[in-house]
Amino acid sequence: MNRYFFIAIFLLAFSSCKEGVEEPTNGENLTQYVNPFIGTDGPGNTYPGATMPYGMVQLSPDIGTPGWDRIAGYYYPDTIISGFSHTHLTGTGAGDLYDILVMPSNSKSNKRIKENSYRPYSTFSHDKEKASPGYYSVDLLDLDIKAEMTATRRVGIHRYTFPQDDSTKIHIDLGYALNWDKPTDTYLEVVNDTFIRGYRMSTGWAKDQRLYFSMHFSRPFKSYVVYNDGQVVDAPVRGINTKIELNYAMLKGECLIMKTGLSTAGFEGADAAVAEETQGFGFERYKEKARKVWEKELSKIRVKSSDTDKKRIFYTMMYQSMLAPTLLSDLDGKYKGANDTIGVAKGFDRYDTFSLWDTFRAAHPLFTIIQQEKVPDMVQSMLAHYKETGILPVWSMQGNETNMMIGYHAVPVIVDAYFKGFAFDKELAYKACKESAMVNGRQIDVYREKGFIPVDDAHENWSVSKTMEYAYDDWCIAMFAKDLGYEKDYKEFLSRSENWKNLYNEKTSWLQPKSGSGKFITPFVPKEYSPYFCESNAWQYYWFVPQDIEGLIAKTGGQERFNQKLDSMFTYAPQPGDKLPIFSTGMIGQYAHGNEPSHHVAYLYNYLDQPSKTQSLVRQILEEQYANAPNGHCGNEDCGQMSSWYIFGALGFYPVNPAQGVYDLGIPLFKEAEVSVGKGKTLRVIQKNYSKANKFVEYVTLNGVTLDRNFITHKEVTAGGELVYVMTDDPKKADGKKLNSPEVNKIYR
């Protein structure tokens, strides 16, 4: 009798590990092309773990050792894993999050090293590691344990498959911290032998992070030990460095499945996440559901190509464009607000992780095409931040303002969404934009007074870059004011949008830093990376006047001189003795694709009636600066900006002015692409005369009509139809036409 009982229990456990789901056969499986390891080596700073589109959970492996290379918790060249934490940033330079570390162990290994603060770890091999949208798995070789991860929007789901061992443990470590992150208050409570919960409050880049969790287990643990700062204590326990070890006796092939619901507002939200987003412990069911959600999102753009590597890069960029912003609100709308209170999002999902200095350029414009259902929620999230703090977000995360980077770049995102017809409170939005440009912080008061930001002694003064980016945002507010009928505001902000001219040195033809008295700072070397430019040099920031490209051409001395300078941008390569900072990557001359200020520059040849140069450079960047490899990003992926640039580039158009509702034409990468543009409509992008030799665009037709311009409007994109690029091998056939490129400057909508 005992023998049959044992067999039944074993078969039940085994079946829970191998629960099957029939694979649908309708259409091409696009998730097969996604390689989440792209960017986990080199400067990409991505993570390979399980998440949902814009989800609250990013359940991913942690190497457990600090450093720039491990800013997302994981670094492809490493060989150990110290656990799996539930939150990570994608592609940034910010060492934060890594909440609620989980690590299984057993008696097969008790290795400890100083580098990961003597926590349990195991070696692993990439041969025994897999990642796909919504799923991650790895064999922990020292322990003979298979670890698998999947997720819902607010719940991280683990499955561990064990060898036989009576000393199996699950370590849940709330004191674990990495890089900038530091716990300030943690709590653990054992509710019963299959349910624990707690919270982890922390500080770091974001000063007041709060994360509550509700953790449920498919098997009861036989005992547990709780620690507070290394000392055994009773539960519940509260402290800065707490953890719990759950003890199990496992047979070979047995599984343990864990579900961890998250909330920034309280235990109720974490409990509700588990109750509403999961039913039971069927891991394969959740994994398949995640895959189907990702499949639906990826299918918004279908490309046709026989080059599998290119398809892998494209769909990985699609995937990575949807990893941020991240969900902040619970099912009932509650969230930790930017004023450190509990807010309630009524009628929308509250998002955060707005890396706006990066993402206003291409990621948010891309959302207006393929994430139309989410754009109003993102704008309302920014307006909620404004109502909580009095200003729009700059770089917000986990219900905090970090004030990282420069500009007030929620403004172009909101203004772009307004003119593209998305629904939200336009008067509140305008008030938020205007007031964010009138505050006294971040040197905006000095900018208003002087018309530029002078050099001071502050670290990362960034005076030239701030002046230029504030001026661009002011143009956006001017366009918003004009459309709403606020004539006085329109004139004021339009005047402010010309402040970039106050730093233009007519003698040197450079935008240069000035002292408080208005004198240009000398000596001045344009290629040097100085405190006057934000993560860039004078070469890279010279071109950031997207609101007035005609004006910049005129200041430079006309089209011929502008063309010479633009040519030099792409040919004046750094010398062997030049000191290049960590963010100066993806170099083509002085152009740095690895950082955002350069991202629009290749398209500026359109304004000189030389689109062949734009086409050649865009194709070069697409093919040389991205790869289907762990080091496939030439710079930080930056919350979807680097990947969104690729998507636009591959489709053949790009928003040089990201708040204008206009896309400059480039050159498509694929023979054909179909883009779902909302309301059941599709835009087909086709290369006619497609071949490797035909690297230039002779002319473009939209729905059979030849375009007499080098741009297409958002309304034309979302109306659907056919955008046909007629290809040629002769660059002269691409150039020489007066295609009214400068007319794009006169189109406000």
C-alpha positions in Angstrom: 0.0 0.0 0.0 2.8 2.4 0.9 4.6 1.4 -2.3 1.6 2.4 -4.5 1.1 5.6 -2.6 4.7 6.6 -3.2 4.4 5.8 -6.9 1.2 7.9 -7.2 2.8 10.9 -5.5 5.9 10.6 -7.7 3.8 10.5 -10.9 1.8 13.5 -9.7 5.0 15.5 -9.0 6.5 14.5 -12.3 3.4 15.4 -14.3 3.4 18.9 -12.7 6.9 19.4 -14.2 5.9 18.3 -17.7 2.4 19.7 -18.1 1.8 19.9 -21.9 0.2 22.6 -24.0 -0.6 22.0 -27.6 1.2 24.4 -29.9 -1.1 26.4 -32.2 -0.3 26.0 -35.9 -1.9 29.1 -37.4 0.7 31.3 -38.9 4.5 31.8 -38.4 5.7 31.7 -34.8 7.4 35.0 -34.4 8.6 34.4 -30.8 11.1 31.9 -32.2 13.1 34.8 -33.7 13.5 36.7 -30.4 16.9 36.4 -28.7 16.7 37.9 -25.3 20.5 37.5 -24.9 21.2 40.3 -27.3 22.7 43.1 -25.3 23.7 41.0 -22.3 27.4 41.3 -23.3 29.2 44.5 -24.3 27.5 47.9 -23.4 23.9 46.8 -24.0 23.0 46.2 -20.3 19.9 44.1 -21.0 18.6 41.1 -19.0 17.5 37.7 -20.4 14.8 36.9 -17.9 11.0 36.4 -18.1 8.6 39.4 -18.3 5.4 40.5 -20.1 5.1 43.5 -22.4 5.4 46.5 -20.1 5.0 44.2 -17.1 5.6 44.9 -13.4 7.7 41.7 -13.1 11.2 41.2 -14.6 12.2 37.8 -13.2 15.8 37.3 -14.3 19.0 35.7 -13.1 21.5 37.6 -11.0 25.2 37.0 -11.2 25.3 38.5 -7.7 28.5 40.6 -8.2 28.4 44.4 -8.8 29.8 46.4 -11.6 28.9 48.4 -14.7 28.8 45.2 -16.8 26.3 43.7 -14.4 24.0 46.8 -14.2 21.0 44.6 -15.2 22.1 41.9 -12.8 23.4 39.6 -15.5 26.6 39.5 -17.7 26.9 37.0 -20.5 30.7 36.2 -20.0 30.1 35.3 -16.3 29.8 31.7 -15.1 27.9 31.8 -11.9 24.3 32.6 -10.8 23.5 33.7 -7.3 19.7 33.7 -7.6 16.7 35.1 -9.4 15.3 38.5 -8.5 12.0 39.9 -9.6 12.8 43.4 -10.8 15.4 44.7 -13.3 16.0 47.7 -15.5 16.5 47.2 -19.2 19.5 48.6 -21.0 20.3 51.5 -18.7 23.3 52.8 -16.8 21.5 52.7 -13.5 22.3 50.1 -10.9 19.0 49.7 -9.2 16.1 47.3 -8.3 17.1 43.5 -8.0 14.2 43.0 -5.5 13.5 39.7 -3.7 16.3 37.3 -4.6 15.3 33.6 -4.7 18.0 30.8 -4.9 17.5 27.1 -4.5 20.3 24.9 -3.0 21.0 21.5 -1.7 23.8 19.4 -0.2 25.6 18.9 -3.5 27.4 22.2 -3.2 28.2 24.6 -0.4 30.6 26.9 -2.4 30.9 30.5 -1.2 32.9 33.4 -2.6 33.5 36.9 -1.3 32.5 38.6 -4.6 28.8 37.8 -4.1 28.9 38.3 -0.3 29.1 34.6 0.4 25.6 33.8 -0.9 24.8 30.4 -2.3 25.6 30.2 -6.0 26.0 27.7 -8.8 28.0 27.6 -12.0 26.1 27.4 -15.2 26.8 27.0 -18.9 25.1 28.8 -21.8 24.7 25.4 -23.4 22.2 24.6 -20.6 20.4 28.0 -20.7 17.4 29.2 -22.8 15.5 32.4 -23.1 12.4 33.3 -25.2 9.6 35.9 -24.7 8.1 35.2 -21.3 10.4 32.3 -20.4 13.9 31.7 -19.1 15.6 28.5 -18.0 19.0 27.4 -16.8 20.6 24.3 -15.3 22.4 25.1 -12.0 25.3 22.7 -12.6 26.8 22.5 -9.1 23.3 21.6 -7.7 21.8 19.5 -10.5 18.8 21.8 -10.3 16.9 23.0 -13.3 15.5 26.6 -12.8 12.7 28.0 -15.0 10.9 31.3 -15.0 7.8 32.8 -16.5 5.5 35.7 -15.6 2.1 37.3 -15.8 1.9 41.1 -15.6 2.3 41.3 -11.8 3.3 37.7 -10.9 6.7 36.0 -11.2 6.5 32.2 -11.5 9.4 29.9 -10.8 9.7 26.2 -11.4 12.6 24.2 -9.9 13.2 20.6 -10.8 15.4 18.8 -8.3 17.7 15.8 -7.8 17.0 13.6 -4.8 18.2 15.4 -1.7 16.8 15.7 1.9 18.6 19.0 2.4 17.0 21.0 -0.4 16.5 24.7 0.5 14.9 27.7 -1.0 16.6 31.0 0.0 14.6 34.2 -0.1 16.9 37.0 0.5 15.6 40.5 1.1 18.9 41.9 2.2 20.5 41.2 -1.2 21.6 44.4 -2.9 23.7 45.2 -5.9 25.3 48.3 -7.3 23.4 51.5 -6.3 20.6 49.6 -4.5 20.4 49.3 -0.7 17.6 48.0 1.5 16.2 50.3 4.1 13.5 48.2 5.7 12.4 44.6 5.0 9.8 42.3 6.5 9.1 38.6 6.3 6.0 36.8 7.6 5.2 33.0 7.4 1.4 32.8 6.9 1.4 29.0 6.6 3.6 26.2 5.1 2.8 27.2 1.5 2.5 31.0 1.8 4.9 33.7 2.9 4.8 37.4 2.3 6.7 40.5 3.1 8.1 43.7 1.8 11.4 45.2 0.7 11.9 49.0 1.0 15.0 50.3 -0.6 16.9 53.3 -1.8 19.4 53.9 -4.5 19.0 55.8 -7.7 15.3 56.0 -6.9 15.2 57.1 -3.2 12.0 55.6 -1.9 11.3 52.2 -3.5 8.6 50.0 -2.0 7.8 46.5 -3.0 5.3 44.2 -1.3 5.2 40.5 -2.2 2.9 37.6 -1.8 4.7 34.2 -2.4 2.9 30.9 -2.7 4.4 27.4 -3.1 3.0 24.3 -4.8 4.4 22.1 -2.0 4.5 22.7 1.8 7.9 23.3 3.3 8.8 21.0 6.2 10.5 23.7 8.2 12.1 27.1 7.9 14.8 29.3 9.4 14.6 33.1 9.5 17.6 35.4 9.7 18.0 39.1 10.6 21.4 40.4 9.8 22.9 36.9 10.0 21.3 35.9 13.3 18.5 33.3 13.6 15.3 34.9 14.8 11.6 34.1 15.0 9.1 35.1 12.3 7.6 37.6 11.6 10.8 39.6 11.4 11.6 43.2 10.4 15.0 44.6 9.7 17.3 45.9 7.0 18.9 42.5 6.1 16.4 39.7 6.5 16.1 36.4 4.7 14.4 33.0 5.1 15.4 29.4 4.2 12.7 27.0 3.4 13.6 23.3 3.9 12.4 20.5 1.7 13.2 16.9 1.1 13.0 16.2 -2.6 13.0 13.1 -4.7 14.7 12.9 -8.1 12.6 14.8 -10.7 10.3 16.5 -8.2 9.3 20.1 -8.9 8.5 23.1 -6.8 6.6 25.9 -8.3 6.5 29.4 -6.7 4.2 32.3 -7.5 5.2 35.8 -6.4 2.7 38.6 -6.7 4.1 42.2 -6.5 2.7 45.6 -5.5 4.1 49.0 -4.7 1.0 49.9 -2.6 0.5 47.1 -0.1 0.0 43.4 0.7 -3.6 43.5 -0.6 -2.3 44.3 -4.1 0.2 41.6 -4.1 -2.3 39.1 -2.8 -4.8 40.1 -5.5 -2.2 39.8 -8.2 -1.7 36.1 -7.4 -5.5 35.5 -6.9 -6.6 37.2 -10.1 -3.7 36.6 -12.5 -3.0 32.9 -11.6 -5.2 29.9 -10.9 -3.2 26.8 -9.7 0.4 25.9 -10.3 0.3 24.9 -14.0 3.7 26.3 -15.1 3.4 25.3 -18.7 0.0 27.0 -18.9 1.5 30.4 -17.7 4.5 30.0 -20.0 2.2 29.4 -23.0 0.0 32.3 -22.1 3.0 34.6 -21.9 4.2 33.3 -25.3 0.8 34.0 -26.8 0.7 37.5 -25.5 4.2 38.2 -26.9 3.2 36.6 -30.2 0.2 38.9 -30.5 2.5 42.0 -29.8 5.2 40.9 -32.2 2.7 40.2 -35.0 1.9 43.9 -35.2 4.8 44.0 -37.7 5.4 41.1 -40.0 8.6 41.3 -42.1 9.4 39.0 -45.1 13.0 38.0 -45.4 15.1 34.9 -46.2 17.8 36.2 -43.8 17.0 34.6 -40.5 19.7 36.6 -38.7 18.0 39.9 -39.7 14.6 38.6 -38.6 16.1 37.6 -35.3 17.5 41.1 -34.8 14.3 42.8 -35.9 12.0 40.7 -33.6 14.4 41.0 -30.7 14.3 44.8 -31.2 10.5 44.6 -31.2 10.6 42.6 -28.0 13.1 45.0 -26.3 11.0 48.0 -27.3 8.2 46.6 -25.1 10.2 46.1 -21.8 9.6 49.7 -20.6 7.8 51.7 -19.4 6.7 49.2 -16.7 3.4 48.7 -14.9 3.2 50.4 -11.5 -0.5 50.1 -10.5 -2.3 47.1 -8.9 -5.5 45.6 -10.2 -7.5 48.0 -8.1 -5.4 50.9 -9.4 -3.4 51.6 -6.3 0.3 52.5 -6.6 3.1 54.2 -4.8 3.0 57.8 -6.0 5.8 60.2 -6.7 4.8 62.2 -3.6 5.3 59.1 -1.5 1.6 58.5 -0.9 -0.6 55.8 -2.2 -2.3 57.0 -5.4 -5.2 55.4 -7.3 -5.3 55.2 -11.1 -8.9 55.4 -12.1 -9.7 54.2 -15.6 -6.1 53.6 -16.7 -3.0 51.6 -15.9 -0.3 53.6 -14.2 3.1 53.1 -15.8 6.6 54.3 -14.7 10.2 53.7 -15.7 10.1 56.7 -18.1 13.6 57.1 -19.4 12.5 60.2 -21.3 15.8 61.7 -22.4 16.3 58.5 -24.4 12.8 57.4 -25.3 11.1 60.7 -26.5 13.2 60.4 -29.6 11.9 57.2 -31.2 10.3 54.8 -28.6 7.3 57.0 -27.8 6.7 57.9 -31.5 6.8 54.2 -32.2 4.2 53.6 -29.5 1.8 56.0 -31.3 1.9 53.6 -34.3 1.9 50.1 -32.8 0.9 50.6 -29.1 -2.0 53.0 -29.7 -4.1 51.4 -26.9 -1.4 52.1 -24.3 -0.5 55.7 -25.3 -3.3 57.3 -23.4 -2.4 55.4 -20.2 1.2 56.5 -20.5 0.2 60.1 -20.9 -2.2 59.9 -18.0 0.6 58.3 -16.0 2.8 61.3 -16.7 -0.1 63.6 -15.7 -0.6 61.7 -12.5 3.1 62.3 -11.7 2.5 66.0 -12.4 -0.5 66.1 -10.0 1.6 64.4 -7.3 4.7 66.6 -7.7 3.8 69.8 -9.6 6.0 68.9 -12.6 6.1 66.3 -15.3 8.5 63.4 -14.9 12.1 63.8 -16.0 13.3 60.2 -15.4 10.9 58.5 -13.1 11.0 55.0 -11.7 9.0 52.9 -9.2 7.0 56.0 -8.1 10.0 58.2 -7.7 11.6 61.1 -9.6 15.3 60.5 -10.1 16.0 63.8 -12.0 18.5 61.9 -14.1 19.5 63.5 -17.4 18.1 66.7 -18.8 15.2 68.4 -20.6 11.5 68.2 -19.8 11.0 65.5 -22.3 7.6 64.4 -21.1 6.5 67.5 -23.1 7.2 66.2 -26.6 5.7 62.9 -25.7 2.4 64.6 -24.6 2.4 67.1 -27.4 2.9 64.4 -30.0 0.1 62.3 -28.5 -2.2 65.3 -28.5 -1.7 66.2 -32.1 -2.1 62.6 -33.1 -5.5 62.5 -31.6 -5.1 60.5 -28.4 -7.7 61.1 -25.7 -6.7 62.7 -22.4 -7.4 66.0 -20.6 -5.8 68.5 -23.0 -6.1 71.5 -20.7 -4.5 69.6 -17.8 -1.8 68.4 -20.1 -1.1 71.9 -21.4 -0.9 73.2 -17.8 1.5 70.4 -16.9 3.7 71.2 -19.9 3.8 74.9 -19.2 4.4 74.7 -15.5 7.2 72.1 -16.0 9.0 74.7 -18.1 8.5 77.5 -15.6 10.0 75.9 -12.4 13.2 77.2 -10.8 14.9 73.9 -10.5 17.5 72.2 -12.7 18.7 75.7 -13.9 15.4 76.4 -15.7 15.2 79.7 -13.9 18.6 80.8 -15.1 17.7 79.6 -18.6 14.6 81.8 -18.6 16.5 84.8 -17.3 19.5 84.7 -19.6 18.2 82.7 -22.6 21.0 80.1 -22.1 22.5 78.2 -19.3 26.0 79.4 -18.3 28.9 77.3 -17.2 29.2 76.8 -13.5 31.3 74.6 -11.2 28.8 71.9 -10.8 29.7 68.3 -11.8 28.0 67.5 -15.2 27.0 71.1 -15.8 25.9 70.1 -19.3 25.2 73.8 -20.0 25.1 73.6 -23.8 23.0 70.4 -24.0 20.5 71.7 -21.4 20.0 74.9 -23.4 19.5 73.1 -26.6 17.1 70.5 -25.2 15.1 73.1 -23.2 14.7 75.1 -26.4 13.4 72.1 -28.3 10.8 71.3 -25.6 9.8 75.0 -25.6 9.0 74.7 -29.3 6.7 71.8 -28.5 4.9 73.9 -25.9 4.6 76.7 -28.4 2.9 74.4 -30.9 0.5 73.1 -28.2 -0.3 76.7 -27.1 -1.0 77.8 -30.6 -3.4 75.0 -31.3 -5.3 75.7 -28.0 -5.5 79.4 -28.7 -3.0 80.7 -26.1 -1.4 83.3 -28.4 0.7 85.0 -25.7 2.1 81.7 -24.5 2.7 80.7 -28.1 4.8 83.7 -28.8 6.8 83.4 -25.5 7.7 79.8 -26.0 8.4 80.2 -29.7 10.9 82.9 -28.8 12.4 80.6 -26.1 12.7 77.8 -28.7 15.3 80.0 -30.4 17.6 80.1 -27.4 20.0 77.7 -28.9 21.1 80.6 -31.1 22.4 82.3 -28.0 25.2 79.8 -27.8 26.1 79.9 -31.5 29.6 81.3 -32.1 29.6 82.9 -35.5 33.4 83.0 -35.6 33.9 79.3 -35.1 30.5 77.9 -36.3 30.0 75.9 -33.2 27.5 75.8 -30.4 29.8 76.7 -27.4 29.5 77.1 -23.7 29.3 80.6 -22.2 30.2 82.1 -18.9 27.6 83.9 -16.8 28.7 87.2 -18.3 28.0 85.9 -21.8 31.6 85.2 -23.0 32.5 82.1 -24.8 34.6 79.7 -22.9 38.1 79.1 -24.2 40.0 77.0 -25.1 37.3 75.0 -26.9 38.0 71.7 -28.7 34.8 70.3 -30.3 35.8 66.7 -30.1 36.5 66.8 -26.4 34.0 65.3 -24.0 33.6 68.1 -21.5 31.2 68.9 -18.7 29.4 71.3 -21.1 27.8 68.5 -23.1 25.5 65.7 -21.8 27.3 62.4 -22.5 28.5 63.8 -25.8 30.8 66.4 -27.4 30.2 69.5 -29.6 30.1 67.4 -32.7 27.3 65.2 -31.5 25.1 68.0 -30.1 25.6 70.4 -33.0 22.7 68.9 -34.9 20.1 68.9 -32.1 17.8 71.6 -33.4 15.0 69.4 -34.8 12.5 72.3 -34.4 14.4 74.5 -36.8 16.7 72.6 -39.2 16.5 75.3 -41.8 17.6 77.8 -39.1 20.6 75.6 -38.2 21.5 75.3 -41.9 21.4 79.1 -42.3 23.5 79.6 -39.2 26.1 77.1 -40.5 26.5 79.2 -43.6 24.0 77.6 -46.0 23.5 74.2 -47.6 27.0 73.7 -49.0 28.7 74.5 -45.7 26.2 72.4 -43.8 26.8 69.5 -46.1 30.6 69.8 -45.6 30.2 69.8 -41.8 27.7 66.9 -41.9 30.2 64.9 -44.1 32.9 65.6 -41.5 30.7 64.3 -38.7 30.8 60.9 -40.3 34.4 60.9 -41.5 36.4 62.7 -38.7 37.2 59.6 -36.7 38.7 59.7 -33.2 42.5 59.5 -33.1 44.3 56.8 -31.1 45.2 59.2 -28.3 41.6 60.6 -27.9 40.0 59.7 -24.6 36.5 58.3 -25.3 34.1 57.9 -22.4 32.1 54.7 -21.8 29.0 56.1 -23.6 30.9 57.0 -26.8 30.3 53.8 -28.8 29.0 52.7 -32.2 31.3 55.3 -33.7 31.2 56.4 -37.4 33.5 59.4 -37.5 32.2 61.5 -34.6 28.7 60.0 -34.9 28.0 57.8 -31.9 25.1 55.5 -32.4 25.6 54.0 -28.9 24.1 57.2 -27.4 20.9 59.1 -28.2 21.9 62.6 -29.3 23.2 61.2 -32.6 20.2 59.2 -33.5 18.5 61.6 -36.0 21.7 62.9 -37.6 21.9 60.5 -40.6 18.5 61.7 -41.8 19.7 65.3 -42.1 21.0 64.8 -45.6 17.3 64.7 -46.7 17.3 68.5 -46.0 20.2 68.9 -48.5 18.5 67.0 -51.4 21.1 64.2 -50.9 18.9 61.4 -49.6 21.4 58.8 -51.0 23.7 59.7 -48.1 20.9 59.2 -45.6 20.1 55.9 -47.2 23.7 54.7 -47.2 24.3 55.6 -43.6 21.0 54.2 -42.3 21.7 50.9 -44.0 25.2 50.9 -42.6 24.0 51.5 -39.1 21.4 48.9 -39.3 23.8 46.3 -40.6 26.9 47.2 -38.5 25.7 48.5 -35.2 23.2 45.6 -34.4 23.9 41.9 -34.4 22.3 38.6 -33.4 24.8 38.1 -30.6 25.1 38.8 -26.9 27.2 41.9 -27.8 24.7 42.9 -30.5 24.0 46.4 -29.1 26.6 49.0 -29.7 25.5 51.0 -26.6 23.1 50.9 -23.7 19.7 49.7 -25.1 18.1 52.5 -22.9 14.6 51.3 -22.2 13.6 50.7 -25.8 15.2 53.7 -27.6 18.0 51.7 -29.3 15.6 49.0 -30.4 13.0 51.5 -31.6 15.5 53.3 -33.7 16.2 50.0 -35.4 12.5 49.3 -36.0 11.9 52.7 -37.6 15.1 52.4 -39.6 14.2 48.9 -40.9 10.7 50.2 -41.9 12.2 53.0 -43.9 11.2 56.2 -42.0 12.2 58.0 -38.8 10.9 60.9 -36.6 13.7 63.5 -36.8 11.4 65.9 -34.9 9.6 63.4 -32.6 6.7 65.7 -31.7 5.8 66.8 -35.2 3.8 63.9 -36.5 6.2 63.6 -39.5 8.6 60.8 -40.4 11.6 61.4 -42.6 12.1 58.8 -45.3 15.1 56.5 -45.3 15.5 53.1 -46.7 13.7 49.9 -45.7 15.7 46.8 -44.7 13.3 44.1 -45.7 11.8 43.2 -49.1 8.4 43.6 -47.5 6.9 44.5 -44.1 3.3 44.7 -42.9 2.5 47.1 -40.1 -0.7 47.0 -38.1 -1.5 50.7 -37.7 -4.7 50.6 -35.7 -8.4 50.3 -36.5 -7.8 47.2 -38.5 -5.6 49.0 -41.1 -2.3 47.8 -42.4 0.6 49.7 -44.0 2.6 47.6 -46.4 6.2 48.7 -46.9 7.6 47.3 -50.1 10.9 47.4 -51.9 10.5 47.2 -55.6 13.6 46.0 -57.5 14.8 44.5 -54.3 18.4 43.2 -54.4 21.7 43.5 -52.6 23.0 45.7 -55.4 20.1 48.2 -55.2 21.1 50.1 -52.1 19.4 53.4 -53.0 15.9 54.7 -53.4 15.1 56.2 -56.8 11.6 57.3 -55.7 8.8 56.5 -53.3 5.1 56.0 -54.0 2.3 56.1 -51.5 -0.8 54.3 -52.6 0.4 54.6 -56.2 1.2 58.3 -56.1 4.8 59.4 -56.4 5.9 61.5 -53.4 7.5 64.8 -54.2 8.9 65.0 -50.7 11.3 63.1 -48.3 8.8 62.6 -45.5 5.5 61.0 -44.7 3.0 62.1 -42.1 1.6 60.1 -39.2 -1.9 60.5 -40.6 -0.7 58.8 -43.8 1.0 56.0 -41.9 -2.1 55.3 -39.8 -4.4 55.5 -42.8 -2.6 52.3 -44.1 -2.1 51.3 -47.7 1.2 50.7 -49.7 4.4 52.6 -49.3 6.6 51.5 -52.1 10.4 52.2 -52.3 11.6 51.8 -55.9 15.2 50.8 -55.6 18.3 51.5 -57.7 22.0 50.9 -57.7 22.7 54.5 -58.8 22.9 57.1 -56.0 22.6 59.9 -58.6 19.0 58.7 -59.3 18.2 59.1 -55.6 19.6 62.7 -55.5 19.2 65.8 -57.5 15.5 66.2 -57.1 14.1 69.2 -55.3 11.9 67.2 -52.9 11.0 70.1 -50.7 12.8 68.6 -47.7 12.8 71.9 -45.8 9.0 72.0 -46.1 8.9 69.5 -43.2 9.9 72.4 -40.9 6.7 74.2 -41.8 4.4 71.3 -41.0 3.4 71.5 -37.4 0.9 68.7 -37.7 
